[in-house]
Each structure stands twice: as structure tokens, then as C-alpha cells.
Amino acid sequence: QVQLVESGGGLVQAGDSLRLSCAVSGLTFSSFAMGWFRQAPGKEREFVAAIQWSGSSTYYADSVKGRFTISRVNAKNTVYLQMNGLRAEDTAVYYCAARPRLLGVTVNSADYNYWGQGTQVTVSS
């Protein structure tokens, strides 16, 4: 059974930092590219960041570039999202997702096969 479990969300003030974690089980982690997406109330789910299976390539939405960093430790079956300089507009439920590495990295949520349950990030201004 494939499981993706996010953690690390919370309530912070603008300018603060958070690190999200996504622990993966039930699949060969190094065989999957990983992505982070977010969904704010009343909005569609949007791409945040993605990382290739080895960690050698990363991709970011323009809105988070320079503030967020995605990374992974394959030995721990875990992907991270370090979020610095948080803004009120970063408030959302954050989800991690997995996509087979042979299919490449994509920013489209529909292309990801497995999803976590999400973790809430709330940034007060």
C-alpha cells in the first residue's frame, strides 16, 4: 500500500520559515519524481516545486522561486520543502505527490499518480 504522509505545517507569521516533510512508503522511492502542490480555499490546486528522482534537477513555480527549496533524501524515503520568507498568499494546504521517474518531471497535478493527505500552512500578515 502506497502512503505519502506530509508533516510540518502550521500557523506562522509573514516572514517566518517552515520545513515540510513527506514520508513515502509502499513504493521504490528512488524510482519516482516528487512534487509539491498547494491549494488555497476557493482556488485550484497549483504547482509549487518538483524534484527529479536523483535530486539533481529541481523546478519551481515563479511565485516561490528564491524562497522555497525542494530536496530529497532517498535513503530516508523523504522529500522536503523548505519555505522561507513566507507570505500571506502562501496560505494553503500543501500536498506531496509522486510520479514514476521514467515519465519525467511535470508541473501538472493530473500527471502525478500518488498523493498525500495534505498539511495546512497558514501565514498571518
Residue, then its C-alpha position, 0 to 999 in steps of 0.5 A: q500500500v502506497q502512503l505519502v504522509e506530509s508533516g510540518g505545517g502550521l500557523v506562522q507569521a509573514g516572514d517566518s520559515l517552515r520545513l515540510s516533510c513527506a514520508v513515502s512508503g509502499l513504493t521504490f522511492s528512488s524510482f519516482a519524481m516528487g512534487w509539491f502542490r498547494q491549494a488555497p480555499g476557493k482556488e485550484r490546486e497549483f504547482v509549487a516545486a518538483i524534484q527529479w528522482s536523483g535530486s539533481s534537477t529541481y523546478y519551481a513555480d515563479s511565485v516561490k522561486g528564491r524562497f522555497t527549496i525542494s530536496r530529497v533524501n532517498a535513503k530516508n524515503t523523504v522529500y522536503l520543502q523548505m519555505n522561507g520568507l513566507r507570505a500571506e498568499d502562501t496560505a494553503v494546504y500543501y500536498c506531496a505527490a509522486r510520479p514514476r521517474l521514467l515519465g519525467v518531471t511535470v508541473n501538472s497535478a493530473d500527471y502525478n499518480y500518488w498523493g498525500q493527505g495534505t498539511q495546512v500552512t497558514v501565514s498571518s500578515 
